[in-house]
Every structure is written in structure tokens, then in C-alpha cells.
Amino acid sequence: MIDFGYREVAPEEKTRLVGRVFSSVAAKYDLMNDLMSLGIHRLWKRHFVASCGIRPGDRLLDLAGGTGDIARLARAAGADVTVADINREMLSVGRARADDEGLVKGLGWFQVNAEALPFSASSFDHVTIAFGLRNVSFRDRALADMQRVLKPGGRVHILEFSKVGLPALARLYDTWSFQVMPRLGQRIAGDADSYQYLAESIRRFPDQETLADLMRAAGFERVNWHNLSGGICAIHRAAKA
């Protein structure tokens, strides 16, 4: 059994339930992110991509790429981007948005499971995943496959919600997450339950050092991390030998 928010479910059930969550929220996902984070998620993502060290022509795999925020930023930095997500509805929203913006060249869209990537070993210079790893059933498998598809010397970059270090901020964050987010979800997306799950999934996700240990166990080297906004989220990076 594994966690689905505060519930324990079978792995295949988590995959189904997570799929239902993101199918439900896909159309309003970006709007809800703006409301829930007061727009700060855009600053986090810009900093995340800007600090990846992308060079023109680099091949980048963006996992849980969903609506394409990271992909568009990486493409602007010169990368050839493969966007991968398990959820068809999220990919449809992202691809339609990119098409509307005239972003066709250098972007590919694939519906895949992060635990079983259909890409050859040593294919990418970078792998990114932003706010998606906590929704993966078997994180160890996903991390191992990220390591496999990276070229020697390639780097993985993970942006994810994490453990807040300041008690006062943690209390405020809990109030926002469990009292405000589900109500916003109901009002804007017509779905309070999905946003209740998203809040719970953040609390169940490993803390900063535990995630770093999981990355080392997957074979990554030079693992490091730093907090954003007091630990509300953190960026973890590592390299393949």
C-alpha cells in the first residue's frame, strides 16, 4: 500500500485516482495555480529553469510537464524539449496553449508514465520535473529511470513542495492549504476534493534531506538542494556520472 494524500491505497489505485484528479482540474489548472500561490509559482518556475544551466541545443525531458510552463521556459532558453505526462487532458491543454503561441518547433508531447520511460538510455542533457514527483506511485523507479535516460554528465532538476522550516510560516501555510485551497477549488474548478488531495500530498512528500537520499540511492551524484520561500518548495539537483 502507498499514500494517496492521507489515505493508503494500492499502487494501481493511486495511479487511477491521481489521473482522475488531474483530468478534473486540467482546464483550470493554471488559473488555480495563480490563485493558490498568489502568482508566486511563476517566479519559482522562472528561477528553476533559469538556474538549470541550459545551453542552446540541449535535449531536455520535462516530466509531469502537463500544461507546459516549464517546457515553454526551457524552449525559450534554447533547449529541444520533450514534454512527458501521464495525463492526456493536461497534455492537451499544454499543447493547445503552445500551438496558440506559435511554439511548435523544438517541442514534442508524449503521454508516458514517469516510472517506465520509453526513451533510450543516455538520451537527454537535462531532466526536469516540477510539482509532479509527489504524484508518482514509485518514486524510486521514476528517479532510477531519470538517471538511465540522462547522458553521462547530464543533470536532473526537481522542483517540489517541501518542508517549511519556520513554525509561524508553517502554521499560516497549513491554514491556507487546508481551509482556503479546497474552497478555491470548489469555487473555480468545481472540485474541492482534488485540491484537498493536493494539500495532503504535499504533507506526505519526503522532506528535503530524505528526497536527497532517494536521489543518491537512484545512482545520482553531487546531490544538492536549496529552499524557496522558506521551504514551501525546494529545488533538488544532481548529476549522472
DASULVEN-V525557 format. One record per residue. N is the residue number from 0. RES is the residue in one letter. SS is DSSP state (H for helix, E for strand, L for the rest). PSI is psi in degrees with one decimal (* if undefined). OMEGA is omega in whole degrees, 0 to 359 (* if undefined). Layout:
# DASULVEN-V525557
N|RES|SS|PSI|OMEGA ; N|RES|SS|PSI|OMEGA
This chain:
# DASULVEN-V525557
0|M|L|145.4|179 ; 1|I|E|170.4|186 ; 2|D|E|137.4|164 ; 3|F|E|92.2|192 ; 4|G|L|-129.1|180 ; 5|Y|L|5.3|177 ; 6|R|E|154.4|172 ; 7|E|E|125.2|183 ; 8|V|E|165.9|174 ; 9|A|L|150.8|182 ; 10|P|H|-43.8|181 ; 11|E|H|-29.2|177 ; 12|E|H|-38.2|177 ; 13|K|H|-43.4|179 ; 14|T|H|-43.2|180 ; 15|R|H|-43.8|183 ; 16|L|H|-42.0|177 ; 17|V|H|-41.3|177 ; 18|G|H|-41.3|179 ; 19|R|H|-39.4|177 ; 20|V|H|-51.3|186 ; 21|F|H|-26.3|171 ; 22|S|H|-37.3|181 ; 23|S|H|-39.3|189 ; 24|V|H|-3.1|189 ; 25|A|H|-46.8|186 ; 26|A|H|-29.3|183 ; 27|K|H|11.4|189 ; 28|Y|H|-49.0|183 ; 29|D|H|-39.9|176 ; 30|L|H|-44.0|179 ; 31|M|H|-38.0|176 ; 32|N|H|-41.3|178 ; 33|D|H|-44.5|182 ; 34|L|H|-44.7|185 ; 35|M|H|-33.7|183 ; 36|S|H|3.2|185 ; 37|L|L|32.1|178 ; 38|G|L|-4.8|186 ; 39|I|H|-25.5|181 ; 40|H|H|-28.9|179 ; 41|R|H|-37.2|176 ; 42|L|H|-43.1|177 ; 43|W|H|-46.6|184 ; 44|K|H|-40.1|178 ; 45|R|H|-45.5|179 ; 46|H|H|-42.4|180 ; 47|F|H|-51.4|182 ; 48|V|H|-40.6|182 ; 49|A|H|-26.9|182 ; 50|S|L|11.4|179 ; 51|C|L|-16.2|182 ; 52|G|L|33.8|181 ; 53|I|L|135.0|174 ; 54|R|L|148.3|179 ; 55|P|L|132.2|180 ; 56|G|L|-9.8|176 ; 57|D|L|144.8|174 ; 58|R|E|125.3|185 ; 59|L|E|130.6|174 ; 60|L|E|119.5|178 ; 61|D|E|106.0|180 ; 62|L|E|151.5|186 ; 63|A|L|39.2|188 ; 64|G|L|-17.8|170 ; 65|G|L|-117.9|187 ; 66|T|L|4.5|167 ; 67|G|L|12.1|180 ; 68|D|H|-51.6|182 ; 69|I|H|-40.7|182 ; 70|A|H|-42.6|181 ; 71|R|H|-39.1|178 ; 72|L|H|-42.2|179 ; 73|A|H|-37.7|178 ; 74|R|H|-40.1|178 ; 75|A|H|-27.2|178 ; 76|A|L|-3.5|175 ; 77|G|L|2.1|181 ; 78|A|L|151.0|165 ; 79|D|E|117.8|194 ; 80|V|E|129.6|169 ; 81|T|E|115.9|180 ; 82|V|E|125.9|181 ; 83|A|E|134.0|179 ; 84|D|E|147.0|180 ; 85|I|L|-17.1|188 ; 86|N|L|119.3|184 ; 87|R|H|-39.4|183 ; 88|E|H|-40.2|178 ; 89|M|H|-43.3|178 ; 90|L|H|-39.0|180 ; 91|S|H|-41.4|178 ; 92|V|H|-44.7|181 ; 93|G|H|-43.1|181 ; 94|R|H|-39.7|178 ; 95|A|H|-39.3|179 ; 96|R|H|-44.0|178 ; 97|A|H|-42.1|178 ; 98|D|H|-42.3|179 ; 99|D|H|-31.4|180 ; 100|E|L|3.2|179 ; 101|G|L|20.7|181 ; 102|L|L|93.0|182 ; 103|V|L|-51.1|182 ; 104|K|L|136.0|175 ; 105|G|L|9.9|178 ; 106|L|E|128.6|174 ; 107|G|E|147.0|186 ; 108|W|E|126.5|185 ; 109|F|E|134.3|174 ; 110|Q|E|106.6|183 ; 111|V|L|160.5|175 ; 112|N|L|127.8|182 ; 113|A|L|-18.4|180 ; 114|E|L|-11.2|182 ; 115|A|L|74.1|186 ; 116|L|L|132.4|183 ; 117|P|L|34.5|183 ; 118|F|L|150.0|181 ; 119|S|L|155.5|175 ; 120|A|L|147.9|175 ; 121|S|L|45.3|183 ; 122|S|L|-24.6|191 ; 123|F|E|148.1|174 ; 124|D|E|-30.2|181 ; 125|H|E|145.5|166 ; 126|V|E|128.8|177 ; 127|T|E|149.8|170 ; 128|I|E|121.4|185 ; 129|A|E|117.2|177 ; 130|F|L|37.1|180 ; 131|G|L|-23.1|186 ; 132|L|H|-31.8|182 ; 133|R|H|-16.2|180 ; 134|N|H|-2.1|180 ; 135|V|L|136.0|182 ; 136|S|L|-49.1|182 ; 137|F|L|94.1|185 ; 138|R|H|-32.5|180 ; 139|D|H|-40.3|178 ; 140|R|H|-43.0|181 ; 141|A|H|-43.7|180 ; 142|L|H|-40.4|179 ; 143|A|H|-37.5|180 ; 144|D|H|-32.5|173 ; 145|M|H|-44.4|179 ; 146|Q|H|-39.1|181 ; 147|R|H|-44.0|186 ; 148|V|H|-9.2|177 ; 149|L|E|145.8|171 ; 150|K|E|155.9|172 ; 151|P|E|129.6|184 ; 152|G|E|-8.3|178 ; 153|G|E|162.9|187 ; 154|R|E|144.7|173 ; 155|V|E|143.0|182 ; 156|H|E|120.5|184 ; 157|I|E|122.1|173 ; 158|L|E|119.0|184 ; 159|E|E|151.8|172 ; 160|F|E|147.3|187 ; 161|S|L|-156.4|185 ; 162|K|L|121.4|179 ; 163|V|L|133.6|184 ; 164|G|L|-25.0|184 ; 165|L|L|122.0|184 ; 166|P|H|-42.4|181 ; 167|A|H|-41.7|178 ; 168|L|H|-37.2|180 ; 169|A|H|-41.1|179 ; 170|R|H|-43.7|178 ; 171|L|H|-40.8|180 ; 172|Y|H|-39.7|177 ; 173|D|H|-43.4|179 ; 174|T|H|-46.2|180 ; 175|W|H|-44.1|186 ; 176|S|H|-43.8|189 ; 177|F|H|-15.2|179 ; 178|Q|H|-36.1|184 ; 179|V|H|-47.4|186 ; 180|M|H|-49.1|179 ; 181|P|H|-34.3|179 ; 182|R|H|-40.4|174 ; 183|L|H|-41.2|179 ; 184|G|H|-41.0|179 ; 185|Q|H|-42.8|184 ; 186|R|H|-42.7|187 ; 187|I|H|-44.4|185 ; 188|A|H|-4.0|182 ; 189|G|L|29.5|187 ; 190|D|L|92.5|178 ; 191|A|H|-35.3|186 ; 192|D|H|-39.7|181 ; 193|S|H|-37.7|181 ; 194|Y|H|-24.4|169 ; 195|Q|H|-44.3|177 ; 196|Y|H|-45.0|183 ; 197|L|H|-39.3|177 ; 198|A|H|-43.0|180 ; 199|E|H|-38.7|182 ; 200|S|H|-32.4|177 ; 201|I|H|-42.0|182 ; 202|R|H|-26.0|181 ; 203|R|H|-10.8|184 ; 204|F|L|145.6|181 ; 205|P|L|150.5|177 ; 206|D|L|179.4|189 ; 207|Q|H|-49.2|184 ; 208|E|H|-34.1|178 ; 209|T|H|-42.3|177 ; 210|L|H|-40.7|177 ; 211|A|H|-40.1|178 ; 212|D|H|-39.2|177 ; 213|L|H|-37.8|179 ; 214|M|H|-41.4|177 ; 215|R|H|-40.7|180 ; 216|A|H|-27.0|179 ; 217|A|L|-2.1|176 ; 218|G|L|4.4|180 ; 219|F|L|150.9|177 ; 220|E|E|165.0|178 ; 221|R|E|47.4|180 ; 222|V|E|131.6|175 ; 223|N|E|162.1|179 ; 224|W|E|156.4|171 ; 225|H|E|150.3|184 ; 226|N|E|151.2|167 ; 227|L|E|140.6|177 ; 228|S|H|49.9|174 ; 229|G|H|15.9|180 ; 230|G|H|3.2|173 ; 231|I|L|-39.5|169 ; 232|C|E|168.0|181 ; 233|A|E|152.7|175 ; 234|I|E|122.6|174 ; 235|H|E|137.8|178 ; 236|R|E|153.1|177 ; 237|A|E|170.7|182 ; 238|A|E|154.8|170 ; 239|K|L|134.8|182 ; 240|A|L|*|*
